[in-house]
Amino acid sequence: MQKLGDYKLPQFFNYPPYFTLQPVRDTREKQIQLWKDLILDYCRTQKIFVIALEEDFPLFSNPAIERSLSHEAREAFLSILVSDGRAEWLDKRHRKCLILWHRIQEWANIILNFVKEYGLEDSVMTVEEIRSGIESRGTELHGIDRTILMRALKLLEQKGKLAIFKGTTADDEGVKFSI
C-alpha cells in the first residue's frame, strides 16, 4: 500500500482512470464518493483546513503512476464537497476551499466537550488559547482554523453557551463559557 508521509492511501489511488473525470454516470458517482472520502479523511488526519486549487496539493497527483487531477476534476470534487456542506469556497473565483471535515455544529459540540472535560465551564479563555494553548494540545481543537473556530463559537454564543469578547486585536478576543 502506498503512503503519503504517514498517511496510507487507498487502493484506487494507484488506478490511473481515477485521476480522470469519468464520463459514465455510475462510474463517476463512485469516483466522486471515493475522492470525497479521501479528501475529508486526509485533511482530518493531516489537520488541513484550506485547499488552494492553484497550488500543489499532495492528493491531487500520484508520481508513481504519473497521473494528476486536472483543474476541472479538482474543482468538481471540491464543488461536490461544497454542495454536501463539507466545504465552502473562500472566494468567488473558486480558488480556495475551506474543508469542513467536521461540520460547524460538530465543531461546536467538540468545543462543548472540551470545556466540560477540562472543567472550564465558567472560565474565560482567549480564542488563541483554544486554538493553540496548553489545554487544547492533543485535542482536535489544537491548530483549528480560526475561521472555523469563530463560526463554531458564534453558533454557541447564539445558543447562550458562551459570550465572545472583542479585544483590541484578533489575538485578544476572549470567550466566557457559561455551560
C-alpha positions in Angstrom: 0.0 0.0 0.0 1.3 3.4 -1.0 1.8 6.1 1.6 1.9 9.9 1.6 4.1 10.7 4.6 2.4 8.7 7.4 -0.9 8.5 5.6 -2.0 5.2 3.9 -3.5 5.9 0.6 -6.5 3.8 -0.7 -6.1 1.2 -3.5 -7.8 3.4 -6.1 -5.0 6.0 -5.7 -2.9 3.7 -7.9 -5.6 3.3 -10.5 -4.9 5.8 -13.4 -8.6 6.2 -14.5 -9.5 7.7 -11.1 -7.3 10.7 -12.0 -9.6 11.5 -15.0 -13.2 12.5 -14.6 -15.2 9.5 -15.7 -17.9 10.0 -18.4 -20.2 7.2 -17.3 -22.6 8.4 -14.6 -22.4 5.4 -12.3 -18.6 5.2 -12.5 -18.3 9.0 -11.9 -20.6 8.8 -8.9 -18.4 6.1 -7.4 -15.3 8.1 -8.3 -16.7 11.2 -6.7 -17.6 9.3 -3.5 -14.1 7.9 -3.3 -12.4 11.2 -3.8 -14.8 13.0 -1.3 -14.0 10.4 1.4 -10.2 10.6 0.6 -10.1 14.4 0.7 -12.0 14.6 4.0 -10.1 11.8 5.7 -6.7 13.1 4.5 -7.5 16.7 5.6 -8.7 15.5 9.0 -5.7 13.3 9.8 -3.2 16.0 8.5 -5.2 18.9 10.0 -5.5 20.7 6.7 -8.3 23.3 6.5 -7.8 25.0 3.2 -7.1 23.6 -0.3 -5.9 26.1 -2.9 -6.7 24.9 -6.4 -3.8 26.9 -7.9 -1.2 25.3 -5.5 0.2 21.8 -5.3 -1.9 19.5 -3.1 -0.4 16.1 -2.4 -3.5 14.1 -3.1 -4.1 15.6 -6.5 -1.2 13.8 -8.1 0.5 10.4 -8.0 4.0 10.4 -9.3 4.2 6.6 -9.0 1.7 6.3 -11.9 2.4 9.7 -13.5 -1.1 10.9 -13.0 -2.6 14.2 -11.8 -6.1 15.5 -11.5 -7.0 18.2 -14.0 -8.0 21.6 -12.7 -11.6 20.7 -13.8 -11.5 17.5 -11.7 -10.1 19.2 -8.7 -12.8 21.9 -8.8 -15.5 19.3 -9.5 -14.6 17.2 -6.4 -14.3 20.2 -4.2 -17.6 21.6 -5.6 -19.3 18.4 -4.6 -17.9 18.7 -1.1 -19.3 22.3 -1.0 -22.8 21.1 -2.2 -22.7 18.4 0.6 -21.9 21.1 3.2 -18.4 19.7 3.8 -16.5 22.6 2.3 -17.0 26.3 1.4 -15.4 28.4 -1.3 -13.4 31.2 0.3 -13.5 33.3 -2.9 -15.9 33.9 -5.8 -13.4 32.6 -8.3 -13.3 29.2 -6.6 -9.5 29.2 -6.0 -9.5 28.4 -2.3 -11.7 26.0 -0.5 -12.3 25.7 3.3 -12.6 22.0 4.2 -15.1 21.1 6.9 -14.1 17.6 7.9 -16.4 18.4 10.8 -19.4 20.5 10.2 -19.7 23.7 12.2 -22.2 22.2 14.5 -19.9 19.2 15.1 -17.0 21.6 15.9 -19.4 23.4 18.4 -20.0 20.1 20.1 -16.3 19.4 20.2 -15.8 22.7 21.9 -18.5 22.0 24.5 -17.0 18.6 25.2 -13.6 20.2 25.6 -14.9 22.8 28.0 -16.7 20.1 30.1 -13.8 17.6 30.0 -11.3 20.2 31.3 -13.6 21.9 33.8 -13.7 25.2 32.0 -17.5 25.7 32.3 -17.3 29.2 34.0 -13.9 30.3 32.7 -12.6 32.8 30.3 -10.1 31.9 27.5 -8.7 33.7 24.5 -9.5 32.4 21.1 -5.8 31.8 20.6 -5.7 29.7 23.8 -8.4 27.5 22.4 -6.5 27.1 19.1 -3.0 26.7 20.4 -3.0 26.7 24.2 -1.7 24.1 26.6 -5.2 22.9 27.3 -6.0 22.2 23.7 -2.8 20.2 23.0 -3.7 16.7 21.9 -7.3 17.6 21.1 -8.9 18.2 17.7 -9.1 21.9 18.6 -5.4 22.3 18.6 -4.5 24.1 15.4 -8.1 24.6 14.3 -8.6 27.1 11.5 -9.5 30.5 13.0 -12.5 30.9 10.6 -14.0 27.6 11.6 -13.4 28.2 15.3 -15.0 31.6 15.2 -18.1 30.3 13.4 -18.4 27.5 15.9 -18.0 29.9 18.8 -20.6 32.3 17.3 -23.0 29.3 16.9 -22.5 28.5 20.6 -22.9 32.2 21.5 -26.3 32.2 19.7 -27.3 29.2 21.8 -26.3 31.0 25.0 -23.4 28.7 25.8 -20.8 31.4 25.8 -20.1 35.1 25.2 -17.4 36.4 22.8 -15.5 39.5 23.9 -13.7 41.7 21.4 -10.2 42.7 22.2 -8.1 45.4 20.7 -6.6 42.8 18.3 -7.7 39.4 17.0 -5.3 37.8 19.4 -7.1 39.5 22.3 -10.6 38.1 21.6 -11.9 36.3 24.6 -14.6 33.7 25.3 -16.5 33.4 28.5 -18.1 29.9 28.8 -21.4 29.6 30.6 -22.4 26.0 30.3 
